[in-house]
Structure formats: C-alpha cells, structure tokens
Amino acid sequence: MFFTQKGGSLAEFAIAIPKFTVKRPEGVSAIDGCSLPVAGMSALQAIRNSNGAGIKLDGASKANLLITAASGGVGTYALQVSISSIQAAFGAFH
C-alpha cells in the first residue's frame, strides 16, 4: 500500500513505508508484482466482510464456503485463505 505525503495520484512519486514493502522477484514484472497484493487483499476483505455467513478466519469455524470464479486472481487467493481457516471450501471454475 502506498502513502503519499501531500496527496495526488502520480504513482511514480508515491512514497512507500519500507516495512510495508518486499523485494520483487526477478521473474515478476512490475505490473504483476503490484497487482498481486490487490487480489490478495480483495479476497481477504470479501471473506472477512461476509458477516451473514458466520465465517471467521480463526481456524475454528465450521462454515462451508463456495467461491465462484475461483480460477481468477481474487478467487485463487480466497480459496487459499479459506482452506487454511474453515472446515470446507469449494471452488467453482468457469
């Protein structure tokens, strides 16, 4: 996540706090490297915000979860997060 000191939207001048950054592997392009966290955070927020489903990511949840479009970026992360935290996760692939 990038934080700018004075606001604005010029990405080439964005300042990142070093503890919130990681080194991009050589085989990963800059575009791919910056899009991975977006998909991961979208998946995590979608699962956390599903209050009506009673899903908790504490490992003790007995919920079942169906993830549609599980082959996309967000769906892939959602499957990985849910597999480690809930009783059963199912992915529907198109």
PDB file as gemmi writes it, atoms N, CA and C in Angstrom:
CRYST1    1.000    1.000    1.000  90.00  90.00  90.00 P 1                      
ATOM      1  N   MET A   1       0.844  -1.158   0.000  1.00  0.00           N  
ATOM      2  CA  MET A   1       0.000   0.000   0.000  1.00  0.00           C  
ATOM      3  C   MET A   1       0.893   1.226   0.000  1.00  0.00           C  
ATOM      4  N   PHE A   2       0.527   2.182  -0.779  1.00  0.00           N  
ATOM      5  CA  PHE A   2       1.332   3.384  -0.910  1.00  0.00           C  
ATOM      6  C   PHE A   2       0.681   4.542  -0.177  1.00  0.00           C  
ATOM      7  N   PHE A   3       1.491   5.333   0.440  1.00  0.00           N  
ATOM      8  CA  PHE A   3       1.017   6.517   1.138  1.00  0.00           C  
ATOM      9  C   PHE A   3       1.747   7.719   0.554  1.00  0.00           C  
ATOM     10  N   THR A   4       1.018   8.712   0.165  1.00  0.00           N  
ATOM     11  CA  THR A   4       1.665   9.920  -0.338  1.00  0.00           C  
ATOM     12  C   THR A   4       1.671  10.963   0.762  1.00  0.00           C  
ATOM     13  N   GLN A   5       2.701  11.768   0.778  1.00  0.00           N  
ATOM     14  CA  GLN A   5       2.809  12.782   1.822  1.00  0.00           C  
ATOM     15  C   GLN A   5       1.881  13.955   1.573  1.00  0.00           C  
ATOM     16  N   LYS A   6       1.668  14.317   0.307  1.00  0.00           N  
ATOM     17  CA  LYS A   6       0.875  15.505   0.007  1.00  0.00           C  
ATOM     18  C   LYS A   6      -0.381  15.189  -0.791  1.00  0.00           C  
ATOM     19  N   GLY A   7      -0.724  13.922  -0.961  1.00  0.00           N  
ATOM     20  CA  GLY A   7      -1.892  13.573  -1.757  1.00  0.00           C  
ATOM     21  C   GLY A   7      -1.544  13.539  -3.232  1.00  0.00           C  
ATOM     22  N   GLY A   8      -2.540  13.354  -4.072  1.00  0.00           N  
ATOM     23  CA  GLY A   8      -2.318  13.300  -5.505  1.00  0.00           C  
ATOM     24  C   GLY A   8      -2.337  11.880  -6.020  1.00  0.00           C  
ATOM     25  N   SER A   9      -2.080  11.732  -7.320  1.00  0.00           N  
ATOM     26  CA  SER A   9      -2.181  10.403  -7.901  1.00  0.00           C  
ATOM     27  C   SER A   9      -1.032  10.059  -8.843  1.00  0.00           C  
ATOM     28  N   LEU A  10       0.095  10.691  -8.702  1.00  0.00           N  
ATOM     29  CA  LEU A  10       1.225  10.406  -9.572  1.00  0.00           C  
ATOM     30  C   LEU A  10       2.020   9.240  -8.985  1.00  0.00           C  
ATOM     31  N   ALA A  11       1.797   8.048  -9.519  1.00  0.00           N  
ATOM     32  CA  ALA A  11       2.370   6.826  -8.953  1.00  0.00           C  
ATOM     33  C   ALA A  11       3.889   6.854  -8.909  1.00  0.00           C  
ATOM     34  N   GLU A  12       4.518   7.481  -9.884  1.00  0.00           N  
ATOM     35  CA  GLU A  12       5.983   7.492  -9.895  1.00  0.00           C  
ATOM     36  C   GLU A  12       6.570   8.326  -8.761  1.00  0.00           C  
ATOM     37  N   PHE A  13       5.742   9.108  -8.095  1.00  0.00           N  
ATOM     38  CA  PHE A  13       6.203   9.908  -6.968  1.00  0.00           C  
ATOM     39  C   PHE A  13       5.641   9.425  -5.640  1.00  0.00           C  
ATOM     40  N   ALA A  14       4.970   8.286  -5.625  1.00  0.00           N  
ATOM     41  CA  ALA A  14       4.394   7.747  -4.397  1.00  0.00           C  
ATOM     42  C   ALA A  14       5.504   7.282  -3.462  1.00  0.00           C  
ATOM     43  N   ILE A  15       5.287   7.442  -2.182  1.00  0.00           N  
ATOM     44  CA  ILE A  15       6.260   7.048  -1.175  1.00  0.00           C  
ATOM     45  C   ILE A  15       5.693   5.854  -0.411  1.00  0.00           C  
ATOM     46  N   ALA A  16       6.500   4.810  -0.306  1.00  0.00           N  
ATOM     47  CA  ALA A  16       6.081   3.618   0.431  1.00  0.00           C  
ATOM     48  C   ALA A  16       6.915   3.501   1.695  1.00  0.00           C  
ATOM     49  N   ILE A  17       6.268   3.182   2.785  1.00  0.00           N  
ATOM     50  CA  ILE A  17       6.967   2.943   4.039  1.00  0.00           C  
ATOM     51  C   ILE A  17       7.720   1.619   3.895  1.00  0.00           C  
ATOM     52  N   PRO A  18       9.035   1.589   4.118  1.00  0.00           N  
ATOM     53  CA  PRO A  18       9.832   0.388   3.853  1.00  0.00           C  
ATOM     54  C   PRO A  18       9.328  -0.889   4.524  1.00  0.00           C  
ATOM     55  N   LYS A  19       8.788  -0.806   5.742  1.00  0.00           N  
ATOM     56  CA  LYS A  19       8.355  -2.038   6.406  1.00  0.00           C  
ATOM     57  C   LYS A  19       7.115  -2.658   5.744  1.00  0.00           C  
ATOM     58  N   PHE A  20       6.454  -1.907   4.858  1.00  0.00           N  
ATOM     59  CA  PHE A  20       5.301  -2.433   4.138  1.00  0.00           C  
ATOM     60  C   PHE A  20       5.650  -2.865   2.719  1.00  0.00           C  
ATOM     61  N   THR A  21       6.913  -2.996   2.411  1.00  0.00           N  
ATOM     62  CA  THR A  21       7.334  -3.383   1.069  1.00  0.00           C  
ATOM     63  C   THR A  21       8.146  -4.667   1.101  1.00  0.00           C  
ATOM     64  N   VAL A  22       8.209  -5.335  -0.028  1.00  0.00           N  
ATOM     65  CA  VAL A  22       9.055  -6.517  -0.197  1.00  0.00           C  
ATOM     66  C   VAL A  22       9.752  -6.398  -1.545  1.00  0.00           C  
ATOM     67  N   LYS A  23      10.861  -7.102  -1.682  1.00  0.00           N  
ATOM     68  CA  LYS A  23      11.588  -7.071  -2.946  1.00  0.00           C  
ATOM     69  C   LYS A  23      10.859  -7.928  -3.971  1.00  0.00           C  
ATOM     70  N   ARG A  24      10.687  -7.394  -5.152  1.00  0.00           N  
ATOM     71  CA  ARG A  24      10.025  -8.111  -6.241  1.00  0.00           C  
ATOM     72  C   ARG A  24      11.005  -9.125  -6.834  1.00  0.00           C  
ATOM     73  N   PRO A  25      10.577 -10.387  -6.964  1.00  0.00           N  
ATOM     74  CA  PRO A  25      11.454 -11.396  -7.587  1.00  0.00           C  
ATOM     75  C   PRO A  25      11.795 -11.006  -9.027  1.00  0.00           C  
ATOM     76  N   GLU A  26      12.953 -11.415  -9.502  1.00  0.00           N  
ATOM     77  CA  GLU A  26      13.421 -11.028 -10.833  1.00  0.00           C  
ATOM     78  C   GLU A  26      12.482 -11.471 -11.951  1.00  0.00           C  
ATOM     79  N   GLY A  27      11.836 -12.600 -11.821  1.00  0.00           N  
ATOM     80  CA  GLY A  27      10.965 -13.109 -12.877  1.00  0.00           C  
ATOM     81  C   GLY A  27       9.575 -12.502 -12.900  1.00  0.00           C  
ATOM     82  N   VAL A  28       9.286 -11.594 -11.990  1.00  0.00           N  
ATOM     83  CA  VAL A  28       7.956 -10.989 -11.889  1.00  0.00           C  
ATOM     84  C   VAL A  28       8.029  -9.549 -12.396  1.00  0.00           C  
ATOM     85  N   SER A  29       7.153  -9.212 -13.340  1.00  0.00           N  
ATOM     86  CA  SER A  29       7.141  -7.846 -13.874  1.00  0.00           C  
ATOM     87  C   SER A  29       6.603  -6.880 -12.811  1.00  0.00           C  
ATOM     88  N   ALA A  30       6.863  -5.609 -12.995  1.00  0.00           N  
ATOM     89  CA  ALA A  30       6.380  -4.592 -12.058  1.00  0.00           C  
ATOM     90  C   ALA A  30       4.854  -4.579 -12.009  1.00  0.00           C  
ATOM     91  N   ILE A  31       4.220  -4.755 -13.155  1.00  0.00           N  
ATOM     92  CA  ILE A  31       2.744  -4.760 -13.198  1.00  0.00           C  
ATOM     93  C   ILE A  31       2.187  -5.954 -12.429  1.00  0.00           C  
ATOM     94  N   ASP A  32       2.757  -7.140 -12.670  1.00  0.00           N  
ATOM     95  CA  ASP A  32       2.299  -8.326 -11.937  1.00  0.00           C  
ATOM     96  C   ASP A  32       2.596  -8.190 -10.445  1.00  0.00           C  
ATOM     97  N   GLY A  33       3.752  -7.655 -10.124  1.00  0.00           N  
ATOM     98  CA  GLY A  33       4.136  -7.509  -8.729  1.00  0.00           C  
ATOM     99  C   GLY A  33       3.240  -6.583  -7.945  1.00  0.00           C  
ATOM    100  N   CYS A  34       2.743  -5.549  -8.574  1.00  0.00           N  
ATOM    101  CA  CYS A  34       1.878  -4.622  -7.836  1.00  0.00           C  
ATOM    102  C   CYS A  34       0.418  -5.070  -7.849  1.00  0.00           C  
ATOM    103  N   SER A  35       0.044  -5.974  -8.736  1.00  0.00           N  
ATOM    104  CA  SER A  35      -1.347  -6.424  -8.772  1.00  0.00           C  
ATOM    105  C   SER A  35      -1.614  -7.578  -7.813  1.00  0.00           C  
ATOM    106  N   LEU A  36      -0.605  -8.348  -7.447  1.00  0.00           N  
ATOM    107  CA  LEU A  36      -0.810  -9.485  -6.543  1.00  0.00           C  
ATOM    108  C   LEU A  36      -1.370  -9.077  -5.184  1.00  0.00           C  
ATOM    109  N   PRO A  37      -0.826  -8.053  -4.545  1.00  0.00           N  
ATOM    110  CA  PRO A  37      -1.402  -7.658  -3.256  1.00  0.00           C  
ATOM    111  C   PRO A  37      -2.849  -7.175  -3.358  1.00  0.00           C  
ATOM    112  N   VAL A  38      -3.211  -6.581  -4.472  1.00  0.00           N  
ATOM    113  CA  VAL A  38      -4.588  -6.103  -4.651  1.00  0.00           C  
ATOM    114  C   VAL A  38      -5.555  -7.285  -4.655  1.00  0.00           C  
ATOM    115  N   ALA A  39      -5.221  -8.336  -5.387  1.00  0.00           N  
ATOM    116  CA  ALA A  39      -6.082  -9.525  -5.437  1.00  0.00           C  
ATOM    117  C   ALA A  39      -6.146 -10.192  -4.069  1.00  0.00           C  
ATOM    118  N   GLY A  40      -5.022 -10.283  -3.398  1.00  0.00           N  
ATOM    119  CA  GLY A  40      -4.988 -10.914  -2.074  1.00  0.00           C  
ATOM    120  C   GLY A  40      -5.818 -10.161  -1.053  1.00  0.00           C  
ATOM    121  N   MET A  41      -5.681  -8.840  -1.021  1.00  0.00           N  
ATOM    122  CA  MET A  41      -6.457  -8.048  -0.067  1.00  0.00           C  
ATOM    123  C   MET A  41      -7.949  -8.052  -0.406  1.00  0.00           C  
ATOM    124  N   SER A  42      -8.280  -8.077  -1.696  1.00  0.00           N  
ATOM    125  CA  SER A  42      -9.697  -8.148  -2.088  1.00  0.00           C  
ATOM    126  C   SER A  42     -10.321  -9.441  -1.588  1.00  0.00           C  
ATOM    127  N   ALA A  43      -9.606 -10.540  -1.723  1.00  0.00           N  
ATOM    128  CA  ALA A  43     -10.113 -11.839  -1.259  1.00  0.00           C  
ATOM    129  C   ALA A  43     -10.278 -11.844   0.255  1.00  0.00           C  
ATOM    130  N   LEU A  44      -9.285 -11.357   0.958  1.00  0.00           N  
ATOM    131  CA  LEU A  44      -9.342 -11.335   2.422  1.00  0.00           C  
ATOM    132  C   LEU A  44     -10.488 -10.468   2.912  1.00  0.00           C  
ATOM    133  N   GLN A  45     -10.668  -9.297   2.314  1.00  0.00           N  
ATOM    134  CA  GLN A  45     -11.762  -8.420   2.712  1.00  0.00           C  
ATOM    135  C   GLN A  45     -13.118  -9.030   2.398  1.00  0.00           C  
ATOM    136  N   ALA A  46     -13.238  -9.701   1.263  1.00  0.00           N  
ATOM    137  CA  ALA A  46     -14.515 -10.327   0.903  1.00  0.00           C  
ATOM    138  C   ALA A  46     -14.901 -11.400   1.916  1.00  0.00           C  
ATOM    139  N   ILE A  47     -13.944 -12.190   2.347  1.00  0.00           N  
ATOM    140  CA  ILE A  47     -14.248 -13.244   3.320  1.00  0.00           C  
ATOM    141  C   ILE A  47     -14.528 -12.636   4.690  1.00  0.00           C  
ATOM    142  N   ARG A  48     -13.731 -11.682   5.107  1.00  0.00           N  
ATOM    143  CA  ARG A  48     -13.944 -11.049   6.418  1.00  0.00           C  
ATOM    144  C   ARG A  48     -15.265 -10.295   6.485  1.00  0.00           C  
ATOM    145  N   ASN A  49     -15.696  -9.701   5.364  1.00  0.00           N  
ATOM    146  CA  ASN A  49     -16.917  -8.902   5.355  1.00  0.00           C  
ATOM    147  C   ASN A  49     -18.174  -9.717   5.118  1.00  0.00           C  
ATOM    148  N   SER A  50     -18.068 -11.028   5.068  1.00  0.00           N  
ATOM    149  CA  SER A  50     -19.248 -11.877   4.866  1.00  0.00           C  
ATOM    150  C   SER A  50     -19.857 -12.206   6.225  1.00  0.00           C  
ATOM    151  N   ASN A  51     -20.271 -11.175   6.942  1.00  0.00           N  
ATOM    152  CA  ASN A  51     -20.777 -11.329   8.305  1.00  0.00           C  
ATOM    153  C   ASN A  51     -21.972 -12.258   8.402  1.00  0.00           C  
ATOM    154  N   GLY A  52     -22.863 -12.223   7.437  1.00  0.00           N  
ATOM    155  CA  GLY A  52     -24.046 -13.068   7.482  1.00  0.00           C  
ATOM    156  C   GLY A  52     -23.729 -14.549   7.374  1.00  0.00           C  
ATOM    157  N   ALA A  53     -22.594 -14.879   6.807  1.00  0.00           N  
ATOM    158  CA  ALA A  53     -22.221 -16.282   6.636  1.00  0.00           C  
ATOM    159  C   ALA A  53     -21.597 -16.869   7.897  1.00  0.00           C  
ATOM    160  N   GLY A  54     -21.211 -16.061   8.843  1.00  0.00           N  
ATOM    161  CA  GLY A  54     -20.616 -16.549  10.087  1.00  0.00           C  
ATOM    162  C   GLY A  54     -19.220 -17.112   9.907  1.00  0.00           C  
ATOM    163  N   ILE A  55     -18.487 -16.623   8.935  1.00  0.00           N  
ATOM    164  CA  ILE A  55     -17.143 -17.128   8.667  1.00  0.00           C  
ATOM    165  C   ILE A  55     -16.132 -16.348   9.490  1.00  0.00           C  
ATOM    166  N   LYS A  56     -15.328 -17.087  10.250  1.00  0.00           N  
ATOM    167  CA  LYS A  56     -14.240 -16.484  11.000  1.00  0.00           C  
ATOM    168  C   LYS A  56     -12.958 -17.150  10.550  1.00  0.00           C  
ATOM    169  N   LEU A  57     -11.893 -16.389  10.438  1.00  0.00           N  
ATOM    170  CA  LEU A  57     -10.619 -16.917   9.970  1.00  0.00           C  
ATOM    171  C   LEU A  57      -9.717 -17.317  11.126  1.00  0.00           C  
ATOM    172  N   ASP A  58     -10.301 -17.954  12.134  1.00  0.00           N  
ATOM    173  CA  ASP A  58      -9.532 -18.339  13.315  1.00  0.00           C  
ATOM    174  C   ASP A  58      -9.205 -19.832  13.353  1.00  0.00           C  
ATOM    175  N   GLY A  59      -9.604 -20.567  12.328  1.00  0.00           N  
ATOM    176  CA  GLY A  59      -9.335 -21.999  12.290  1.00  0.00           C  
ATOM    177  C   GLY A  59     -10.384 -22.834  12.998  1.00  0.00           C  
ATOM    178  N   ALA A  60     -11.298 -22.216  13.735  1.00  0.00           N  
ATOM    179  CA  ALA A  60     -12.317 -22.949  14.481  1.00  0.00           C  
ATOM    180  C   ALA A  60     -13.683 -22.896  13.809  1.00  0.00           C  
ATOM    181  N   SER A  61     -13.798 -22.181  12.695  1.00  0.00           N  
ATOM    182  CA  SER A  61     -15.080 -22.029  12.023  1.00  0.00           C  
ATOM    183  C   SER A  61     -15.507 -23.343  11.381  1.00  0.00           C  
ATOM    184  N   LYS A  62     -16.758 -23.689  11.528  1.00  0.00           N  
ATOM    185  CA  LYS A  62     -17.313 -24.916  10.934  1.00  0.00           C  
ATOM    186  C   LYS A  62     -18.085 -24.606   9.659  1.00  0.00           C  
ATOM    187  N   ALA A  63     -17.870 -23.432   9.097  1.00  0.00           N  
ATOM    188  CA  ALA A  63     -18.611 -22.995   7.915  1.00  0.00           C  
ATOM    189  C   ALA A  63     -18.100 -23.680   6.656  1.00  0.00           C  
ATOM    190  N   ASN A  64     -18.992 -23.808   5.694  1.00  0.00           N  
ATOM    191  CA  ASN A  64     -18.633 -24.238   4.349  1.00  0.00           C  
ATOM    192  C   ASN A  64     -18.697 -23.009   3.458  1.00  0.00           C  
ATOM    193  N   LEU A  65     -17.817 -22.937   2.474  1.00  0.00           N  
ATOM    194  CA  LEU A  65     -17.745 -21.755   1.639  1.00  0.00           C  
ATOM    195  C   LEU A  65     -17.643 -22.157   0.177  1.00  0.00           C  
ATOM    196  N   LEU A  66     -18.483 -21.562  -0.659  1.00  0.00           N  
ATOM    197  CA  LEU A  66     -18.414 -21.759  -2.109  1.00  0.00           C  
ATOM    198  C   LEU A  66     -17.871 -20.475  -2.715  1.00  0.00           C  
ATOM    199  N   ILE A  67     -16.798 -20.607  -3.469  1.00  0.00           N  
ATOM    200  CA  ILE A  67     -16.183 -19.460  -4.126  1.00  0.00           C  
ATOM    201  C   ILE A  67     -16.392 -19.617  -5.621  1.00  0.00           C  
ATOM    202  N   THR A  68     -17.181 -18.716  -6.197  1.00  0.00           N  
ATOM    203  CA  THR A  68     -17.388 -18.761  -7.646  1.00  0.00           C  
ATOM    204  C   THR A  68     -16.235 -18.042  -8.331  1.00  0.00           C  
ATOM    205  N   ALA A  69     -15.943 -18.415  -9.546  1.00  0.00           N  
ATOM    206  CA  ALA A  69     -14.821 -17.852 -10.313  1.00  0.00           C  
ATOM    207  C   ALA A  69     -13.509 -18.017  -9.557  1.00  0.00           C  
ATOM    208  N   ALA A  70     -13.298 -19.208  -9.025  1.00  0.00           N  
ATOM    209  CA  ALA A  70     -12.125 -19.475  -8.187  1.00  0.00           C  
ATOM    210  C   ALA A  70     -10.828 -19.590  -8.978  1.00  0.00           C  
ATOM    211  N   SER A  71     -10.897 -19.491 -10.287  1.00  0.00           N  
ATOM    212  CA  SER A  71      -9.669 -19.590 -11.075  1.00  0.00           C  
ATOM    213  C   SER A  71      -9.057 -18.223 -11.371  1.00  0.00           C  
ATOM    214  N   GLY A  72      -9.741 -17.155 -10.992  1.00  0.00           N  
ATOM    215  CA  GLY A  72      -9.208 -15.810 -11.210  1.00  0.00           C  
ATOM    216  C   GLY A  72      -8.276 -15.402 -10.090  1.00  0.00           C  
ATOM    217  N   GLY A  73      -7.768 -14.188 -10.154  1.00  0.00           N  
ATOM    218  CA  GLY A  73      -6.830 -13.708  -9.155  1.00  0.00           C  
ATOM    219  C   GLY A  73      -7.403 -13.671  -7.753  1.00  0.00           C  
ATOM    220  N   VAL A  74      -8.550 -13.027  -7.578  1.00  0.00           N  
ATOM    221  CA  VAL A  74      -9.173 -12.914  -6.263  1.00  0.00           C  
ATOM    222  C   VAL A  74      -9.666 -14.278  -5.794  1.00  0.00           C  
ATOM    223  N   GLY A  75     -10.276 -15.047  -6.693  1.00  0.00           N  
ATOM    224  CA  GLY A  75     -10.798 -16.365  -6.325  1.00  0.00           C  
ATOM    225  C   GLY A  75      -9.720 -17.326  -5.873  1.00  0.00           C  
ATOM    226  N   THR A  76      -8.566 -17.285  -6.517  1.00  0.00           N  
ATOM    227  CA  THR A  76      -7.455 -18.151  -6.131  1.00  0.00           C  
ATOM    228  C   THR A  76      -6.988 -17.833  -4.718  1.00  0.00           C  
ATOM    229  N   TYR A  77      -6.840 -16.565  -4.420  1.00  0.00           N  
ATOM    230  CA  TYR A  77      -6.451 -16.172  -3.068  1.00  0.00           C  
ATOM    231  C   TYR A  77      -7.536 -16.523  -2.060  1.00  0.00           C  
ATOM    232  N   ALA A  78      -8.793 -16.323  -2.409  1.00  0.00           N  
ATOM    233  CA  ALA A  78      -9.887 -16.641  -1.493  1.00  0.00           C  
ATOM    234  C   ALA A  78      -9.882 -18.118  -1.132  1.00  0.00           C  
ATOM    235  N   LEU A  79      -9.630 -18.973  -2.113  1.00  0.00           N  
ATOM    236  CA  LEU A  79      -9.532 -20.409  -1.827  1.00  0.00           C  
ATOM    237  C   LEU A  79      -8.391 -20.707  -0.868  1.00  0.00           C  
ATOM    238  N   GLN A  80      -7.228 -20.129  -1.110  1.00  0.00           N  
ATOM    239  CA  GLN A  80      -6.069 -20.385  -0.258  1.00  0.00           C  
ATOM    240  C   GLN A  80      -6.303 -19.904   1.172  1.00  0.00           C  
ATOM    241  N   VAL A  81      -6.878 -18.728   1.328  1.00  0.00           N  
ATOM    242  CA  VAL A  81      -7.148 -18.197   2.667  1.00  0.00           C  
ATOM    243  C   VAL A  81      -8.179 -19.053   3.378  1.00  0.00           C  
ATOM    244  N   SER A  82      -9.242 -19.432   2.691  1.00  0.00           N  
ATOM    245  CA  SER A  82     -10.319 -20.182   3.336  1.00  0.00           C  
ATOM    246  C   SER A  82      -9.930 -21.624   3.640  1.00  0.00           C  
ATOM    247  N   ILE A  83      -9.117 -22.236   2.802  1.00  0.00           N  
ATOM    248  CA  ILE A  83      -8.703 -23.624   3.051  1.00  0.00           C  
ATOM    249  C   ILE A  83      -7.965 -23.738   4.379  1.00  0.00           C  
ATOM    250  N   SER A  84      -7.186 -22.760   4.723  1.00  0.00           N  
ATOM    251  CA  SER A  84      -6.418 -22.826   5.961  1.00  0.00           C  
ATOM    252  C   SER A  84      -7.224 -22.421   7.191  1.00  0.00           C  
ATOM    253  N   SER A  85      -8.450 -21.934   7.009  1.00  0.00           N  
ATOM    254  CA  SER A  85      -9.166 -21.352   8.132  1.00  0.00           C  
ATOM    255  C   SER A  85     -10.530 -21.955   8.435  1.00  0.00           C  
ATOM    256  N   ILE A  86     -11.186 -22.573   7.471  1.00  0.00           N  
ATOM    257  CA  ILE A  86     -12.545 -23.054   7.709  1.00  0.00           C  
ATOM    258  C   ILE A  86     -12.640 -24.543   7.413  1.00  0.00           C  
ATOM    259  N   GLN A  87     -13.801 -25.118   7.698  1.00  0.00           N  
ATOM    260  CA  GLN A  87     -13.973 -26.559   7.567  1.00  0.00           C  
ATOM    261  C   GLN A  87     -13.891 -27.037   6.130  1.00  0.00           C  
ATOM    262  N   ALA A  88     -14.593 -26.396   5.225  1.00  0.00           N  
ATOM    263  CA  ALA A  88     -14.579 -26.840   3.820  1.00  0.00           C  
ATOM    264  C   ALA A  88     -14.744 -25.646   2.891  1.00  0.00           C  
ATOM    265  N   ALA A  89     -13.937 -25.626   1.843  1.00  0.00           N  
ATOM    266  CA  ALA A  89     -14.023 -24.580   0.833  1.00  0.00           C  
ATOM    267  C   ALA A  89     -14.140 -25.250  -0.520  1.00  0.00           C  
ATOM    268  N   PHE A  90     -15.059 -24.772  -1.329  1.00  0.00           N  
ATOM    269  CA  PHE A  90     -15.276 -25.325  -2.658  1.00  0.00           C  
ATOM    270  C   PHE A  90     -15.132 -24.217  -3.677  1.00  0.00           C  
ATOM    271  N   GLY A  91     -14.475 -24.508  -4.766  1.00  0.00           N  
ATOM    272  CA  GLY A  91     -14.302 -23.526  -5.823  1.00  0.00           C  
ATOM    273  C   GLY A  91     -15.038 -23.931  -7.061  1.00  0.00           C  
ATOM    274  N   ALA A  92     -15.749 -22.981  -7.653  1.00  0.00           N  
ATOM    275  CA  ALA A  92     -16.424 -23.221  -8.930  1.00  0.00           C  
ATOM    276  C   ALA A  92     -15.608 -22.556 -10.013  1.00  0.00           C  
ATOM    277  N   PHE A  93     -15.153 -23.353 -10.963  1.00  0.00           N  
ATOM    278  CA  PHE A  93     -14.306 -22.845 -12.027  1.00  0.00           C  
ATOM    279  C   PHE A  93     -15.106 -22.745 -13.314  1.00  0.00           C  
ATOM    280  N   HIS A  94     -14.895 -21.697 -14.057  1.00  0.00           N  
ATOM    281  CA  HIS A  94     -15.658 -21.481 -15.309  1.00  0.00           C  
ATOM    282  C   HIS A  94     -14.839 -21.942 -16.469  1.00  0.00           C  
TER     283      HIS A  94                                                      
END                                                                             
